[in-house]
Structures are given as C-alpha cells and as structure tokens.
Amino acid sequence: MRFKFLHLHLHGLIRSNNLELGRDADTGGQTQYVLELVKSLANISEVDQVDLVTRLIKDSKVDDDYSQEEEFVEPGVKILRFKFGPNKYLRKELLWPYLDHLTENLISYYKNNNNKPNFIHAHYADAGYVGVKLSKYLNVPLIFTGHSLGREKKRKLLDAGLKTNQLENLYFMSKRIAAEEKALNSADIVVTSTKQESVYQYSQYYSFSPHKAKVIPPGVDHNKFHHIHSTTETAEIDNMMNPFLKDSTKPPLLTISRAVRRKNIPSLIEAFGRSEKLKRKTNLILILGCRESTSKLEPQQKDVFHNIFEMIDKYNLYGKVAYPKKHLPSQIPSLYRWAASRGGVFVNPALTEPFGLTLLEASSCGLPIISTNDGGPKEIRSKCENGLLVDVTDINALKLILEKGISNNNQWKLWSRNGIEGVNRHYSWNTHVRNYLSILKENFSRSNSYSSSDIKESCLKGSSSLIKPH
C-alpha cells in the first residue's frame, strides 16, 4: 500500500533548502520539523507522495522563492503555495481573517485534482482550523500537532506579567484557543513529542481525548549534527565572535532561538550578569536569528532586543556577550561543535518548551545542556542524562545552575558522551517516521476492522474510507 499525505504548515517562511530559521517569531523549530518530517516520510517505501501546503507570498522584503506556486523538494515531496490574504508577508496572528479563503482554494484544488490524500496532518492552530474543514469535506482522517499551545502560552505569559487584553491584542489568543479546541475535537490522532505535552498541556483543553494522543519524538539529522569538528569551521565561528569578545577561548554559554518573549533571553542575560564567576570564566553567545537593523524588526522582536541591550548595559557585559546579526543555516551545527570544543554548554531558558529540538542538535554535537524544566527537556534529559534542568523563572536558581554546569570538567565530559550516545539511540528521523506510519496503519485498520487487503485497496484508490465517522 502506498500512502498520500497532505501536510498543512501555513505561516512563517518555508522552502526546500536554506531555511531562514530565526528570521522572525514564525520561522523556527516547527518549520524545520515539518520540512524534515515530509522529506523523511517520502523516503519510506509505503509512501507515494507528500504535499506540503503553505502560503504564497509576493513581497519585496522576502525572497522570490516564496512566490513559487509549486516547488520540487525531492522525489515524492513538493511544496504547494496558495494565495490567501494580501500579497505581503504577515505574522501568523494576522492570518485568521483569510483562512476560510484558503480552505475554499484547497477544496477547489482537490475537486479538480484526482489526487486526494489518505491523511491530512495539520501543524499549529491555524492549520488545525483549515484541516478540520478540509478533512470533513474530503472525508479524510485528520492528524493534528499543536507544536505550541495557546492555553499554555497564555498561562506562562500571564505569570510573566502580561495582561489579558495585551495577549488578545498581540496574539488573538481567543481565536487560537478556539481553533485548537475544534482541531482536538475533530482530529483522529494527536501527535505529541513528549508524554508531558499530553498529560499537562493538551489536557487543559475540553475537547482533548487522551486516547488520541500518540507520543512520537522528532529526530535529528545525524549527518549534519555530529561531534567531529574541523579547524576550518572553528576559525569561521571565531571570526563571527571576535568583534564582540575580549577572549573567545573561554567556555561559551550558547543559546540559539528566535527573539521572542517566550524564549526568555533577557532573564538568561540577567543571570549571567549577576554572577562574577560566569563573567570571569565564560562568554555568553546569543544567536537570535538574522537582522539588518533592530528598527526594522516586528514590535515583539524589537522589544526583546531592547531588553537585551538594557541588560547588557546594566551589567556592563561588553566584551563578554556576543550577539551577531547574521549567520548561515549551515553554521548552526558548527556553532554547537565550536561551543563543545571550548567546554561550553547549550542553554535553553524558554518559559515554555513543547519539545526542544535545539537540545537534541546540541547534544548530538557533544554539547551538554542546561534547560528550562518545562515540557520536552524533561524527557530529553531523562533519556540522555546530558545536563541540568532549572526553573528559569527563578533568576538566582538559573545563575547557580549555570555556574554548576561549567564547574566540573569530568562531569562535563560525561554529559557530552551521554548526549551523543543518547540522541543517536533515541532520536532519529527514520525511527520517527516508522513509528508515525505504524501508528496510522494500526489505528485506522483496527478502529474500522479493515483487513490488510481492504486497506491496500482503499489506499491505492486514494480513498479515505478508513476514517472514523465524524
């Protein structure tokens, strides 16, 4: 049997190569996960075709790649871009008025195209909104992954001091949560990265049914993220850091994220600034996407950088903190290896972390971790024993854990080895997609009492009669 998949990833900037990760709040770990998933799926013999639907953008401020209606990724995978809303690039919170238009376009596309998918997988709330309607129209099973959930984000940001009306104005939180409720109600399967997501985050939703949740940890590209570093790439990263640092040979505390409030970067800087030990012995490296000028950033990013610069000034951290304006996607693995070669650690201070793909990437490169004790990092550390967790809302606790992380060289070496071995054992894309397909086949054959021949016939016809009645 040969499956056809439709994946919906509607916001941010996604293309087949040179992902602009960290460019803005919408182009981060989800983008990379979805692209890796669709490519890995297409490499499995049971999969015939994977289509990835996203938004078509015609805007002089972004690359022409995002205005191509169809993009070949590799055999069996293509990106389909549909216009909905204005031509210009919009942050995800501004897409809600245009999602019905996309739904109509997709219905029309599949009416005129005899290539109906066997499964629809919607990523994030906006795609969930579209996926619910499209799956009902096509009578195709719906898989949903929230990636980051509105109720959890709302809780954390309220705890951090934002007001309900601010959340509504910035994030249209009520629309997002309502879309998540509908997606969880209609979805046949909910894919989560960790058990913690299912037990503590999805369970906050009235429509969530625990039996639908399937835990499938994402993978790491071990060809890119490995621990063997070269002198050439070390010199390249040194050149990136030298304009900022008095002594680039000190162990780096490296963080890589988007410049958004949830990532909690100012708190990391404050913890660093409060510690005489860290300021004396280490450097702080902030890789926060690419920017031309902070004045051209969207309001949330501008606010985050303003707080970062204030913290650097408050603690007089010049010469001890690097915050380069640009990097290439190909330099991310090199950054991890560079930090590992200097005995550093990777730090994830996020307020909420559904999974934490950067933790796996860092660990695969031999770099120990210090991370928020929220969400996915708990399961990563339990499997890999590769660092420390901390309540990142407690600045003094974060300071002490950072100091502990660079205090014992033998402990550092053990964490480094454990991380390499643990990620290799537990987190690969081949394992991920095999589990993914196995769960789909088992769920839909068992729930509908189909024999293997029935499933095969249904799939070959492109039929979706495997779905449970709504």
C-alpha positions as CSV (number, residue, x, y, z in Angstrom):
1,M,0.0,0.0,0.0
2,R,1.2,3.5,-0.9
3,F,0.0,6.5,1.1
4,K,-0.5,10.1,0.0
5,F,-0.1,12.8,2.7
6,L,-1.1,16.4,2.8
7,H,0.7,18.5,5.5
8,L,-0.6,21.9,6.3
9,H,2.0,24.5,7.6
10,L,0.6,27.9,6.9
11,H,2.7,30.6,8.5
12,G,6.3,31.6,8.5
13,L,8.7,31.1,5.6
14,I,9.4,27.5,4.4
15,R,11.2,26.3,1.4
16,S,13.2,23.2,0.4
17,N,16.6,24.5,1.5
18,N,18.4,27.4,3.3
19,L,15.6,27.7,5.8
20,E,15.6,31.2,7.3
21,L,15.4,29.9,10.9
22,G,15.2,32.7,13.5
23,R,14.3,35.3,10.9
24,D,11.2,36.1,12.9
25,A,8.9,34.7,15.5
26,D,7.2,32.4,13.0
27,T,10.2,30.8,11.4
28,G,11.6,28.4,14.0
29,G,11.7,24.9,15.1
30,Q,8.3,24.0,13.7
31,T,9.4,25.0,10.2
32,Q,12.4,22.7,10.4
33,Y,10.5,19.8,12.0
34,V,7.8,19.9,9.2
35,L,10.3,20.0,6.4
36,E,12.4,17.1,7.9
37,L,9.2,15.1,8.5
38,V,7.9,15.4,4.9
39,K,11.3,14.6,3.5
40,S,11.8,11.6,5.8
41,L,8.3,10.3,5.0
42,A,8.9,10.3,1.3
43,N,11.9,8.0,1.8
44,I,9.7,5.3,3.2
45,S,8.6,2.7,0.6
46,E,4.9,2.7,1.8
47,V,4.6,6.5,0.9
48,D,3.8,7.5,-2.6
49,Q,3.5,11.3,-2.4
50,V,3.8,14.1,0.3
51,D,2.4,17.5,-0.4
52,L,3.2,20.4,1.9
53,V,0.7,23.3,1.7
54,T,1.8,26.8,2.8
55,R,1.2,30.4,2.0
56,L,2.2,32.1,-1.3
57,I,3.9,35.4,-0.6
58,K,4.8,38.1,-3.1
59,D,6.7,40.7,-1.1
60,S,10.0,42.5,-2.0
61,K,11.0,42.1,1.7
62,V,11.3,38.3,1.3
63,D,12.9,36.0,-1.2
64,D,11.2,35.2,-4.6
65,D,11.3,31.5,-3.6
66,Y,8.1,32.1,-1.5
67,S,6.2,33.3,-4.6
68,Q,6.6,30.0,-6.5
69,E,3.2,28.1,-6.6
70,E,4.9,24.7,-6.7
71,E,8.4,23.8,-5.6
72,F,10.0,20.4,-6.0
73,V,11.7,19.3,-2.8
74,E,12.9,15.8,-3.7
75,P,11.3,12.7,-5.3
76,G,7.9,12.3,-3.7
77,V,7.8,15.7,-2.0
78,K,6.6,19.1,-3.2
79,I,5.6,22.4,-1.6
80,L,2.3,23.8,-2.9
81,R,1.8,27.5,-2.2
82,F,-1.7,29.0,-2.2
83,K,-2.6,32.7,-2.1
84,F,-4.7,33.8,0.8
85,G,-4.8,37.3,2.2
86,P,-2.7,40.1,0.9
87,N,0.5,39.6,-1.2
88,K,2.8,40.8,1.6
89,Y,4.3,38.6,4.3
90,L,2.2,38.6,7.5
91,R,2.8,37.3,11.0
92,K,0.7,34.3,11.9
93,E,-1.6,36.2,14.2
94,L,-2.9,38.3,11.3
95,L,-3.8,35.3,9.1
96,W,-7.1,34.4,10.8
97,P,-9.4,36.5,8.5
98,Y,-8.1,34.7,5.5
99,L,-8.1,31.1,6.5
100,D,-11.6,30.4,5.1
101,H,-10.3,31.7,1.7
102,L,-7.5,29.1,1.8
103,T,-10.0,26.4,2.8
104,E,-12.1,27.2,-0.3
105,N,-9.0,27.2,-2.5
106,L,-8.0,23.8,-1.2
107,I,-11.5,22.3,-1.7
108,S,-11.5,23.6,-5.3
109,Y,-8.0,22.2,-5.9
110,Y,-8.9,18.7,-4.8
111,K,-12.2,18.9,-6.6
112,N,-10.3,19.4,-9.8
113,N,-7.4,17.1,-8.9
114,N,-7.9,13.4,-8.7
115,N,-5.1,13.0,-6.2
116,K,-6.9,13.1,-2.8
117,P,-4.6,12.4,0.2
118,N,-5.1,9.5,2.5
119,F,-4.2,11.6,5.5
120,I,-4.2,15.3,6.4
121,H,-1.7,16.5,9.0
122,A,-2.3,20.0,10.3
123,H,0.6,21.8,12.2
124,Y,-0.4,24.5,14.7
125,A,-3.7,26.2,15.4
126,D,-4.1,28.0,12.0
127,A,-3.6,24.8,10.0
128,G,-5.9,23.0,12.5
129,Y,-8.7,25.4,11.7
130,V,-8.3,24.7,7.9
131,G,-7.6,21.0,8.4
132,V,-10.9,20.4,10.3
133,K,-12.9,21.8,7.4
134,L,-10.9,20.2,4.7
135,S,-10.9,16.7,6.3
136,K,-14.6,16.8,6.7
137,Y,-15.2,17.9,3.1
138,L,-12.8,15.2,1.7
139,N,-13.7,12.6,4.3
140,V,-10.1,12.1,5.1
141,P,-8.5,11.4,8.5
142,L,-7.1,14.4,10.3
143,I,-3.8,14.3,12.3
144,F,-3.1,17.4,14.5
145,T,0.1,18.6,16.1
146,G,-0.2,21.8,18.1
147,H,3.5,22.4,18.4
148,S,2.9,25.3,20.9
149,L,-0.5,25.5,22.6
150,G,-2.4,28.7,23.3
151,R,-3.6,27.8,26.8
152,E,-0.1,27.0,28.0
153,K,1.4,30.1,26.4
154,K,-1.4,32.3,27.9
155,R,-0.7,30.8,31.4
156,K,3.0,31.4,31.2
157,L,2.7,35.0,29.8
158,L,0.2,36.0,32.4
159,D,2.6,34.6,35.0
160,A,5.3,36.8,33.4
161,G,3.2,39.9,33.9
162,L,1.3,40.5,30.6
163,K,-2.4,41.4,30.9
164,T,-5.2,39.5,29.3
165,N,-6.1,42.4,26.9
166,Q,-2.4,42.6,25.8
167,L,-2.4,38.9,25.0
168,E,-5.6,39.3,23.0
169,N,-4.2,42.4,21.1
170,L,-0.9,40.8,20.3
171,Y,-1.7,37.1,19.8
172,F,-5.5,36.9,19.2
173,M,-5.4,34.2,21.9
174,S,-9.2,33.5,22.0
175,K,-9.2,32.7,18.2
176,R,-6.2,30.5,18.6
177,I,-7.6,28.5,21.6
178,A,-11.0,28.1,19.9
179,A,-9.2,26.7,16.8
180,E,-7.2,24.3,18.9
181,E,-10.4,23.1,20.7
182,K,-12.0,22.4,17.3
183,A,-8.9,20.6,16.0
184,L,-8.6,18.5,19.1
185,N,-12.3,17.6,18.8
186,S,-12.1,16.6,15.2
187,A,-8.7,15.1,14.9
188,D,-8.4,11.3,14.7
189,I,-4.8,11.3,16.0
190,V,-2.9,14.0,18.0
191,V,0.8,13.7,17.6
192,T,2.9,14.9,20.6
193,S,6.6,15.0,21.1
194,T,6.5,14.0,24.7
195,K,4.2,12.4,27.3
196,Q,4.4,15.6,29.3
197,E,2.7,17.5,26.5
198,S,-0.2,15.1,26.5
199,V,-0.6,14.9,30.3
200,Y,0.0,18.5,31.3
201,Q,-0.6,20.7,28.2
202,Y,-3.2,19.1,25.9
203,S,-5.2,18.1,28.9
204,Q,-6.0,21.8,29.5
205,Y,-8.4,21.5,26.6
206,Y,-12.1,20.5,27.0
207,S,-12.1,18.7,23.6
208,F,-8.9,16.6,24.2
209,S,-9.3,12.8,24.3
210,P,-6.2,11.2,25.9
211,H,-6.6,8.0,23.8
212,K,-6.0,10.1,20.6
213,A,-2.6,11.2,21.8
214,K,0.4,9.4,20.3
215,V,3.9,10.3,21.5
216,I,6.5,10.3,18.7
217,P,9.7,12.2,19.5
218,P,11.2,14.0,16.5
219,G,14.5,13.1,15.1
220,V,17.9,14.7,14.4
221,D,19.8,14.7,11.1
222,H,22.9,12.9,12.3
223,N,24.8,13.7,9.1
224,K,24.6,17.4,10.0
225,F,24.7,17.3,13.7
226,H,27.7,15.3,14.8
227,H,30.6,15.8,17.2
228,I,33.6,15.8,14.8
229,H,34.7,19.4,14.4
230,S,37.2,20.8,12.0
231,T,39.7,23.6,12.4
232,T,38.2,25.4,9.4
233,E,34.8,25.7,10.9
234,T,36.3,26.6,14.3
235,A,38.1,29.5,12.7
236,E,35.0,30.6,10.9
237,I,33.0,30.8,14.1
238,D,35.9,32.6,15.8
239,N,35.7,35.2,13.1
240,M,32.0,35.6,13.9
241,M,32.6,36.1,17.6
242,N,35.9,38.1,17.7
243,P,34.3,41.5,17.2
244,F,32.3,41.0,20.4
245,L,34.6,39.1,22.8
246,K,37.7,40.1,24.6
247,D,38.7,36.4,24.9
248,S,36.9,34.0,22.5
249,T,38.7,30.9,24.0
250,K,36.6,31.0,27.2
251,P,33.8,28.3,27.5
252,P,30.7,29.7,25.8
253,L,27.2,29.6,27.2
254,L,25.4,29.3,23.9
255,T,21.7,29.8,23.2
256,I,20.0,29.6,19.8
257,S,16.4,30.8,19.5
258,R,14.1,33.3,18.0
259,A,14.0,36.7,19.6
260,V,10.5,36.3,21.2
261,R,9.3,36.8,24.8
262,R,8.6,33.1,25.3
263,K,12.3,32.3,24.8
264,N,13.1,34.4,27.9
265,I,16.6,35.6,26.7
266,P,16.7,38.8,29.0
267,S,16.5,36.5,32.1
268,L,19.5,34.5,30.9
269,I,21.5,37.7,30.5
270,E,20.5,38.8,33.9
271,A,21.5,35.5,35.5
272,F,24.9,35.8,33.7
273,G,25.3,39.5,34.8
274,R,24.7,38.6,38.4
275,S,27.4,36.0,38.5
276,E,31.0,37.2,39.0
277,K,32.1,33.6,38.3
278,L,30.4,33.4,34.9
279,K,31.6,36.8,33.8
280,R,35.1,35.8,34.7
281,K,35.2,32.3,33.3
282,T,32.8,32.2,30.4
283,N,31.3,34.1,27.4
284,L,27.6,34.4,26.6
285,I,26.7,33.7,23.0
286,L,23.2,34.8,21.7
287,I,22.3,33.5,18.3
288,L,18.9,35.1,17.8
289,G,18.2,34.9,14.0
290,C,19.3,37.4,11.4
291,R,18.6,41.1,11.3
292,E,19.5,44.1,9.3
293,S,18.6,46.6,12.0
294,T,16.5,46.3,15.2
295,S,14.5,49.3,14.0
296,K,13.1,47.1,11.1
297,L,12.0,44.2,13.3
298,E,8.4,43.5,14.3
299,P,7.3,45.0,17.6
300,Q,7.8,41.9,19.8
301,Q,11.3,41.3,18.5
302,K,12.2,45.0,18.8
303,D,11.0,44.9,22.4
304,V,13.1,41.7,23.2
305,F,16.2,43.3,21.7
306,H,15.6,46.5,23.7
307,N,15.5,44.4,26.9
308,I,18.7,42.5,25.8
309,F,20.6,45.7,25.2
310,E,19.4,47.2,28.5
311,M,20.6,44.1,30.4
312,I,24.0,44.1,28.7
313,D,24.3,47.8,29.6
314,K,23.0,47.3,33.2
315,Y,25.7,44.7,34.0
316,N,28.4,46.2,31.7
317,L,28.8,43.0,29.8
318,Y,30.6,44.4,26.8
319,G,33.4,42.1,25.7
320,K,31.7,39.2,27.4
321,V,28.5,38.8,25.3
322,A,28.2,38.1,21.5
323,Y,25.1,38.7,19.5
324,P,26.0,38.5,15.8
325,K,23.5,40.0,13.4
326,K,23.8,37.2,10.8
327,H,24.6,33.6,10.3
328,L,24.0,30.9,7.7
329,P,21.8,27.9,8.4
330,S,24.9,25.7,7.6
331,Q,26.7,27.4,10.5
332,I,24.3,26.1,13.2
333,P,26.0,22.7,13.6
334,S,29.4,24.4,13.5
335,L,28.3,26.7,16.4
336,Y,27.3,23.7,18.5
337,R,30.7,22.0,17.8
338,W,32.6,25.2,18.4
339,A,31.0,25.6,21.8
340,A,31.7,22.0,22.6
341,S,35.3,22.3,21.6
342,R,35.7,25.0,24.2
343,G,34.0,23.2,27.0
344,G,30.8,25.2,26.9
345,V,27.1,24.4,27.4
346,F,23.9,24.9,25.5
347,V,21.3,26.9,27.4
348,N,17.6,26.9,26.7
349,P,15.9,29.4,29.1
350,A,12.4,29.3,27.5
351,L,9.3,29.9,29.6
352,T,7.6,27.1,27.7
353,E,9.2,24.3,25.6
354,P,6.9,21.8,24.0
355,F,9.9,19.8,22.8
356,G,13.3,21.5,22.3
357,L,14.8,20.3,19.0
358,T,17.9,22.5,19.6
359,L,18.7,20.5,22.7
360,L,18.9,17.4,20.6
361,E,21.0,19.1,18.0
362,A,23.4,20.4,20.6
363,S,23.7,17.1,22.4
364,S,24.3,15.2,19.1
365,C,27.3,17.6,18.6
366,G,28.7,16.7,22.1
367,L,27.5,19.9,23.8
368,P,25.9,19.4,27.3
369,I,22.6,21.2,28.1
370,I,21.2,23.5,30.8
371,S,17.5,23.9,30.1
372,T,14.1,25.0,31.4
373,N,12.4,22.3,33.4
374,D,9.2,22.8,31.3
375,G,7.9,20.2,28.8
376,G,10.2,18.3,26.4
377,P,13.5,18.9,28.1
378,K,12.5,16.7,31.0
379,E,12.1,13.7,28.7
380,I,15.2,14.5,26.7
381,R,17.3,14.7,29.9
382,S,15.7,11.6,31.4
383,K,16.8,9.6,28.3
384,C,20.2,11.2,27.7
385,E,21.5,12.3,31.1
386,N,23.3,15.1,29.4
387,G,23.0,18.1,31.6
388,L,20.8,20.0,34.1
389,L,17.3,21.4,34.3
390,V,16.2,24.5,36.2
391,D,13.2,26.7,37.0
392,V,14.0,29.6,34.6
393,T,11.6,32.0,36.3
394,D,14.0,32.0,39.3
395,I,17.0,34.1,38.2
396,N,19.2,33.1,41.1
397,A,18.5,29.4,40.6
398,L,19.4,29.8,36.9
399,K,22.6,31.6,37.9
400,L,23.6,28.8,40.3
401,I,22.8,26.0,37.7
402,L,24.8,27.8,35.0
403,E,27.8,28.1,37.5
404,K,27.4,24.4,38.3
405,G,27.3,23.5,34.6
406,I,30.9,24.7,33.9
407,S,32.4,23.8,37.3
408,N,33.5,20.1,36.8
409,N,35.4,19.0,33.8
410,N,34.9,15.3,34.4
411,Q,31.1,15.8,34.8
412,W,31.1,17.9,31.5
413,K,32.8,15.0,29.6
414,L,30.3,12.5,30.9
415,W,27.4,14.7,29.9
416,S,28.9,15.2,26.5
417,R,29.4,11.5,25.8
418,N,25.9,10.7,27.2
419,G,24.3,13.3,24.9
420,I,26.0,11.9,21.8
421,E,25.0,8.3,22.6
422,G,21.5,9.1,23.9
423,V,20.4,11.2,20.9
424,N,21.9,8.6,18.5
425,R,19.9,5.8,20.3
426,H,16.5,7.6,20.9
427,Y,16.1,10.3,18.3
428,S,16.4,9.6,14.6
429,W,14.1,10.6,11.7
430,N,14.0,7.0,10.4
431,T,12.6,5.9,13.8
432,H,10.2,8.8,13.9
433,V,8.6,8.1,10.5
434,R,8.5,4.3,11.1
435,N,6.6,4.9,14.4
436,Y,4.4,7.5,12.7
437,L,3.3,5.2,9.9
438,S,2.9,2.2,12.2
439,I,0.6,4.2,14.4
440,L,-1.5,5.4,11.4
441,K,-1.8,1.9,10.0
442,E,-2.6,0.3,13.3
443,N,-5.1,3.0,14.4
444,F,-7.2,3.0,11.2
445,S,-7.1,-0.7,10.4
446,R,-8.1,-1.6,14.0
447,S,-10.7,1.1,14.5
448,N,-12.5,0.2,11.3
449,S,-12.0,-3.5,11.4
450,Y,-10.3,-3.4,8.0
451,S,-8.3,-6.3,6.7
452,S,-4.9,-5.6,5.1
453,S,-6.3,-6.1,1.7
454,D,-9.1,-3.6,2.3
455,I,-6.6,-1.0,3.5
456,K,-4.4,-1.7,0.4
457,E,-7.3,-1.3,-2.0
458,S,-8.5,1.8,-0.3
459,C,-5.1,3.5,-0.4
460,L,-4.4,2.6,-4.0
461,K,-7.7,4.2,-4.9
462,G,-6.8,7.3,-2.9
463,S,-9.9,6.7,-0.9
464,S,-10.3,7.9,2.7
465,S,-12.9,5.4,3.9
466,L,-10.5,4.5,6.7
467,I,-11.7,7.5,8.7
468,K,-14.0,7.0,11.7
469,P,-17.4,8.7,11.2
470,H,-17.5,12.3,12.5
